[in-house]
Amino acid sequence: MTVLTDENGVQREYNVVEREANVGERIKIVDAAYTFGKYENGDVFVVDRVYNHDIAQGVEVDAVIDEDGNPDGYISWDEYVVIEPTSTVIVDGVRYREEKRKARVGERVLITNQSFAKFRNGTTGTVIGYGFSDNAMDVRGDSPATNGALTQHVKDYEYVVLTPKASATAWATSTPGWIVTVRLTLRTVGTAVADAVKAELHKREDVHTTVARLMTQPKPKSPQELRDEIVERAKADVAELERKWIASWQSDGKVSFWPKACAKEGFTPVHYVDFVVNREKRTVVALIKSLRTHTVDYRGVAKCAPGDVFNSHIGRAIALRRALDLFVPSEYRNAPQPTEVRVGDVVRGKRHGQIRTLTERLEKYDNHGYGKAFRTDNGMWLGTEQFELVDDSREEVSA
């Protein structure tokens, strides 16, 4: 639940829903990714267009257009939630429910469809009498937005009735003269006690059932296990994308990709993928090149966030998807950091900052007080307390 000012300038409660948005609906950014400096988490926008293709889904918002980086104002579906308006509004700190019906004298109304009356939409007022016709009421405005008119004839279609939301506090304060008498007989007391005992026994049965269920559930995966799975999915993703052709009509004319594998389906190959991995800059660039001229037709870039451990396989998947204008799964951008050190990892020494590759596990040196010991590519050994992990790609350095 969130509270925002609606199109009439009234504070309204909105439900937060995770689904694809439609044109005209409001969305709230919760996982900003491709912002180009135009939006951040917490921002609210109205959807101008829906972008829904086989290779990517999202919406387009004119307010976030960046001519160089995001000319269509694209926001991916995993960056936002939809906020749906409710019938609950807040006026002068009080929660009201909107009701579309004929108002009664003394009730408060809200102008939502101004046409005949001079009150602007968003004006609140109190009904003081019946108007000159059956479908109108005399309303005294109690909001600044009255256009200078204190009392107006308001047609029934121009307003909604504001009914205060019921609460225990409101009920108690509004009925101070009420006296409630409760009479309990022995039979009713006995019934109440029996019901309470049954409820307690049922609760205990639920506890035992819950414990048994939890004991049989599989053990949650560790951050390292989750990262390993994501890396393997990234490798398979890249292998699949390098073989899959994309016609221009599938990407709204943005990308046309015809790799060598498309020849098996009777198409003429046009492109190949070249990756540039720069471990020093912690970047991966995917270059879609022409088979004939070797010129670059499309490119995508992935850069490891400061403080994160670099992984070229995840970087390749992100960069290739961006080059092909495809949706990037959030698990690639938010992969858990590794918690284990393994042979093949690249580390940085804490003392001198030298970059080394771990080549062999040396358990015989574990008792030297430096943690688990590994031989490095210079023939020396280091313990886990002496270095920090910077790259867990575990592949031969190529850049």
N, C-alpha and C positions, 0 to 999 in steps of 0.2 A: 504494500500500500504506500502511495506517495501523494503529496498534495502539491498541486500546481495551479497557476492562474489560467482559467480557460479563455476562450475567444471573447467572452463577454466581460472579462476583467474580474471574474468571481473566483474565489478560492474553491477548488473542487478536489475531491479524493479520486485517485486513479488506481486501478488494479494493475499490477505488474505481471505480464504474461510472456513466457518464452515461446514464441512462434514467429512465422514469417509475417511481415507487416504488409498492409495494403495501402494504396494511394490515399492520401489525406489523413492517415493515422499518425499519431505521435509515437516517437521512439525515444528511448533513453540509452545513451552510450554507457556500457558497463565493462567492455573489454577492448578499448581503443587500440587499433593496430596500424592501419595505413592512413594516418591522419594528415600528413604533410603540413602539420601545424595548424590545421583548420578546426579540429575538435579534440575533446578530451573526455575522460570518464565523467559522467554526471550531466553532460550536455543533453538538451532535449531538442528534437527537430520534428518537423512535419514532412512526411514522405511525399516527394514530388512524382517519382516514377518507381516502378518495380523492375529490377533486373533479375530475370529468372531464365537461365539457360542451362544446358546440360553440364557445362563445365564450371559454372559459378552461379551462386544465388546471392541476392542482396537487394538493396534499394539504392535509389539515387536521390540526393538532396542538393538542391541548388546552392544552399547556404555554405556547403563545404567544398565547392568547386575550387580546384587549383589548376590553373591553365597548363602548368608544366608537368605536374605529377598526377593529378586526378581530375581531368577535364570534364568528366561526367558527374562528379560528386558521388562516386560509388562508396557505399558502406556495406561491408560483408554482413551476412545474417548472424554470424557468431559474435559480432561486436555490439549488438543491441538487444534490448527487450522492448516489447510493445507495451505501452501504457494505455489502458482502456478506461474511459471516463465512467464514473458511477453516478448514481442519482443523489449522492451526498455532497452538499456544499457547506462551506463554513462562512457565516456572516457574523461580523462583530464578535468573533470568538466562539460562536454557538454552532453546533452541527445540526443541519436541517436535511430532511429528505424531500426531494422534489416530487410533487404529485400533480399530474395533469388532470384537473377536474375543476368544477365550478367552485369558486371561493365563497366563503361565508363572511359576513361582517365581523370584523375584529381579527381576521386571519392575515398573516403576512404573505406577500406574494413577491415574485421575482420576474422582472420583464426579460423575456428571452426572444421575442419575435416582434419587435417594435414595428408598428405600421400606422395605426390610427392615432394613438396617444403620443404626446410630446416627450414622454420619458424615453431615455436611451436604454438599450439593452444593458443589463447589469444593474439597473435601478431596482432597489427594494422599496416596498411601501406597505401600508396597512389599509385594508378594505374598510371604508367608513360608511358605505351605503350602496344601494343598487343604482345602476346607471339609467340612462334614458331609454334603454331597450333591454330585452331579456338576456342578451348576450354581452352585456357590458357591466362593469362595476366602477364605482367611484373609489379611487385610490389616492391616499395622501402619501406622497413620496417622503422617505426618510433617508435618502442617500444623496450625496452631492451630485450624482449624475442625473438630475431631474430637468436639465435644460432650463432652469429658472421657474419651472411650473411646479407649484406645491401640490395641487390637486388636479387629477385628470380622470376623464372617462376612459377606461381601459377595456378593450374588447377581450373576450374570454380566450381567444387564440393567441393573445399577446403575452400571457403570463403563465407561470406555474405556481402552485401553492407551496409554501415552505412550512413543513411540519417538523417541529423539534424532534430530534432522535430521542427515544425513551431511554432513561437510565435510572438506576436505583436512587442515585442522589437527587435527580430531578423529581422523581415521584415523591420522595420523602419531604422535600422542601415545598412542594406544591400542595401537599395535603397535611398540614400540621394539625388539623382538628380531627383527623381520623383516629379511631381507636380500634385496634384489632384484638379480638379476644380468641384465644386458642383453648379448646376444651379437649383434654385427653382422658379417655377412659382406660381402664385396665386392659381391655381387649386391644385398643389401638396401640398402647405402649408395648404390649407383648408382641404384636405384629411388627412393630418398628424394630424391636430388638432382634427378632428372628430374621428380618430382612437384612439387618446389619451384619449378623453372623454369617448368613449366606454370602453376602457380598465379600466379606473378609476371606472366607474359604475359597471363593472363586478367584479372588485376587492372588492368593497363595498358589492356587493351581496355575494361574497365568505366569507367575514367577518361575515355577518349576519348568513349565513348558518353554518359557523364554530361555532359561539357562540351558536346557537340553538342545534347543535350536542353535544357540550360539556355540555350544561345544562341538556341534556337527558341521558348522560352517567352515569353508576352506580358509586357511590363514591368509590375511591380506597381503598383497604383494608389496615388497619393499621398494623404496625409490629406485634402487639399482636395478631391480627386476623390471620395473616399469620402463626405465630408460633403455635397457637392453631390448625390450620389445619394440619400443618406438624406433630405435636405430634399425632393427631388422625390417620394420614396416617401411621405413624411409628407403632402405636399399631396394626392396621389392617395388616400391612406388616408382623410383627412378628407372629401374629396368623396364617396367610396364610403360611408363610415359615415353621412353625413348623409342618404343615400338609402335605407339598408337598415333595414327594420323588424325589431324584436326582440319576440317574444312573451314573456310572463312565464314560460311553461313552459321556455323556452330558457335562462333565467338563474336557474332555481330560485326564481322569484318575486321576485327582487331588482329587476329592471328590466323595464318595458314601454314600448317606444319605437315610435311610429307617426308618421313624418315625412310631409311633403306628398307625397313620391314614392310612397308606398304606395297612393295613390288609383289609380295605373295598374294595380294588381293587384286592384282591387275593394275595398280596405279604406278605412275612414274615417280621414283624417288627424287626429291629435290633438296632435302636438308640432312644435316647431321648435327649432333650435339657435341660441343667442346666445353669442358669444365676447366676453369682456372681457380685452383685452390691456393690461397696465400695465407699460410699459417702465421706469418709474422704480423700481418694486418688482421688476421682472423676473419677472413672473408672468403666467400665462394661466389664465382660468377659463372652463370650458365650462358653460353653463346650458341644461338641457333644459326648455323652457317650454311651458305649455299654450297652444294656438292660441286658445282661447276666453277664458281668464281672464288669460293672460300670467304666471301664477304659476310658480315654479320647482319642478319635480317632482324633478329630479336635478341634481347638480352634480359637477364634477371639477376639480381644481386641479393645475397644473404650475408648479413654481418652479425657476428656473435656479440651479444650484449656484454658490456663490461662486467667482470666478476663471474661470468658463466664459463663453463668448460667447453672449449671448442670441439665440435664433432663434424667432420667433413661430410659424412653421410647425410646427416640431418640438413646440413647446409646445401648439399646438392639438391635434395628434394624441395627445399624452399625456393632456391634460385631457379630451378627448372620450372616449377609451377608458376612463378612470377613471370618468367620469360614467355610462357605459353598462356598467360593471363588466366590462370586457373586458381581456384580457391585454395588457400593454404590452411590445412587443419591446425587448430589451436594447439594440439599436442606437440607439433613441431616447434612452435614458438614458445611453448611453456613446458618443455621436457624437464623432468626432475634432474637435479645435478647428481653426478655419480658419487657413490659413497664407498666404493672399493677401488683399489689400485691394482692394475694387472700388467703383465708383461706386454710390451708394445705401447704402453702409455707414454706420453711426452710430459715431462715435469720440469719445474723451475726450482733450482736450488735456493733455499731461503737465505743462505749466507752470501753467495756471490752472484746469484741471479742467473747462473748458467742454465741453458736449456739442454736437457739430456733425455734420451730415450731409454726406457727400462728394457733390458734384454734377457734377464734371467732372474728367477727367484732364488735368493740365498738364505734359506732358513737357518743355516748354521751361525749366521751373524745376528739373529733376532735378539740374542741375549746381551747385546752391547748397549742397550738403553736408548736406541734411536728408532724403535718400532720395527715393523717388518722390513727386512733388508732385500734390496734388489741390486743386481749388477747393471751398470749403465753402459752406454755405447762407447765410452772412453776407457773401459776396462776396470774402472773403480766401482765402489758400491756405495749406496745411500740407503738410509732408513726413512720410513714414511714420515718421521718427525722432522726430517731435514729438507723436505721439498714440498711443493704444492702441485697438484695436478692441473695442467693447462690444456691438454688435448687427449681425448680418449678415442680417437678415430681408429687407432691401431692398424695403420696401413703405411706402406713405404712413403716417406716424404718425397713429394714431387714438386713442391714449390716453396 
